[in-house]
């Protein structure tokens, strides 16, 4: 969509004199001036709302010209750090510009001899393989640990299940024993009742016998 067009920046690094000027960094942007009315082209409010820009120049490319040879080697900001690197092919300690550390690695590599580059490439490839082996070993180790953990959990589950079954069987046996004891107690109670009735009958017969003797 028109409102989401990305801004373009053109950065020109020159090692030759391009025009006359005392500065080493020049910035230019696009603006539109009427050929006949001499007025400046502006964005209407609806286009400003859509694009979040104030004028056409905010939508069109901006240009930077870095005159590297005119730099005085005094890096006062991160842009100067980059220009210092571009001029001297060197990165000083303490530089903190974004991307310079990566540029340092590339610079160091470009300054190697063909034999050193070959050795470096071999070592980097070997390191990549080594890291890949380590990653594979870690993943494999984690997988084995997971399998062992799951196996241990399964063994514990089986052990708990066996213990549960044993407890259920013991409880069942205890219930059966209690039931038998209850039945036995009930029979004893019934026997005691029968004995009590029998003793009453014997006592009654003894009373009757004694009464007959008295007569």
N, C-alpha and C positions, 0 to 999 in steps of 0.2 A: 504494500500500500504506500501511497505517496507520503503519508505521515510517518512511516516507519523506515524511510530510506536512511541508511547509515551514513554518517558524516565521513568524508574523505580528507585525509591530511597528506600532503605531498612534502616530504622532507628531502631536501637536496643537499648533499654533502659535497662541497667543491674544494678542490685543492689548487684553484687558480683564481686570478682576479676576475670577478664578474661585476662590472660597474665600479663606481667610486663611492666610498663610504668608510666611516671610521669604526663602525660596529662590526662584529663578527657573527651576529645572529640577526637575520631580517625576517620579518613576518608580513605576509600579504594575504588579503582575503578578497573575495569577489563581491562587488556591488554594481548595481545597474543604474546608469544615469541617462536621462532622456536625451535623445540626440537633438531634438528640436526645442522641447520645453525646458530642458536642463534640470528637470526634477529627478529626485531619487525614487526608484521603484521600492514600494513597501508592500508588506503582506497585509491583506485585510484581516479583520478580527476572527472570522470563521477559520481561515487558514492558520492563524496563530494558535487558535484553540486546538486544531487538529495536529499540527506539527510541533507545538510547544516552542516555536521559534518566533523571533520578533521581525526579522527582515530576511529577504531572499539570500543574502550573504551567509546567513546562519545555516542554510541548507546546502550551499555549494562548497566545493573544496577550499581548504585553506593551505597556504604554501609557506614553507620555512626554507630559508637558505642559510646554511652553516658554512661560513668562510673559515675553514679550519686553520689555514696558515696565518690568519690575522689574530688568532687567540693568543693571549699573553701567558698561558700556562698557569694562571691563578684560578683554581676551581673554587668558586664561591657558592655554588649550588649544584644540584644533581645534574642539571643540563650541562654545566661547565665540566663536570666529571666525565660525561660522555664525550664532549668535544676534546677534552684532554686525551682521552683514550684514542679517539680517532686521529688525533694529530701525532701523538707520541708512540702509539702502538704499545701502551703500557698502562697498567692500572695500579694506582698507588694504594698503600694501606690506608684504611679509614674511609675509602670511597663507599658510598651506600646507595648509589643510584639503582633503581629497579632494573634488573636484567644484566647488571655489570658482572655479577659472579658467573653467570652462564657465559658471558662474553669472555671472561678471563679463561675459562676452560677451553673455549674455542681458540682463543689467542695462543694459549700454551700448546695446543695441538698443532696449530699451523706453523709454529716455530720449531717443531721437531724435524729431525732428519728423516729420510725415507726409511732407514733401518729402525729408528726409534718409533716412527709411526706404525710400522709393521708389528713391532714388539708390543706397543700400546694396544693396537687393535686386537692382537692375540690375547693379551691379558684381560682386556675388557670382555671379549667373547667368553674366555674361560671363567671370568667372574660371573657373567650372566648365567652360564651353565651351572656354576656352583650354586648361585642363588636359587636357580630353578630346582636343583636337586634338594636344597635345603627346604624350599617351599613344599616340594613333593613329599619329602620325608615328614615334614610337620603335618601335612594333610593326612598322610598315611598313618602317622602316629596318633593323630586325633581320631581317625577312623577306628584304629585298633583299640584305642582307649575307650571309645564309645561302645564298640562291640563287647569289650571285656566288661564294661560297666553294665551294659544290658544283660550280658550273660550272668553276672553276679546278681543283678536284680531278679532275673528269672530263677536262679538257684535259691535265693532268699524267699521268693514267692512260693516255690515248691516246698521248701522247708516249712514255711508258715502254714501252708495248706495241709501238710502231713501232721503238723502239730495240732491244727484245728480239728482234723479228723480224729486224731487220738483223743483229744479232749471231748469231742462229741461222743465217741465210743465209751469213754470213761463215765461221762455224765449219764449215758444210756444205761450202762451197767449199774450205776448208783441208783438210778430211778427204778430199775428192775429189783434191785436189792431192797430198796425202801418199800416197794410195792409188796414184795414177799414178806418183809417184816410186818407191814400193816396187816396183811392177810393172817400171818401167824398170831399177831396180837389180837385180831378179831376172833380167831379160833380159840385162843386162850380165854378171852372174855366170855365167849359162848360156853366154854368148858366150865369156867368158874360159875356161870349162871346155872348150868346143869347141876354142878356139885352143890351149889347153895340150895336148889330145889330138892335135891336128893337128901341133903342134911335135914331140911325141914320135914320131909316125909318120914325120915328115920326118927326125928324127935317126936313127931306126932304119933308114930307107932309105939315108941317107948312110953308116951303118956297113956295111950290106950291100954298097953300091957300092964302098966302100973295100976290103972283103974280096975282092970279085971282082977288083979291079985287082991286088991282091997275088998272087992265084992265077995 
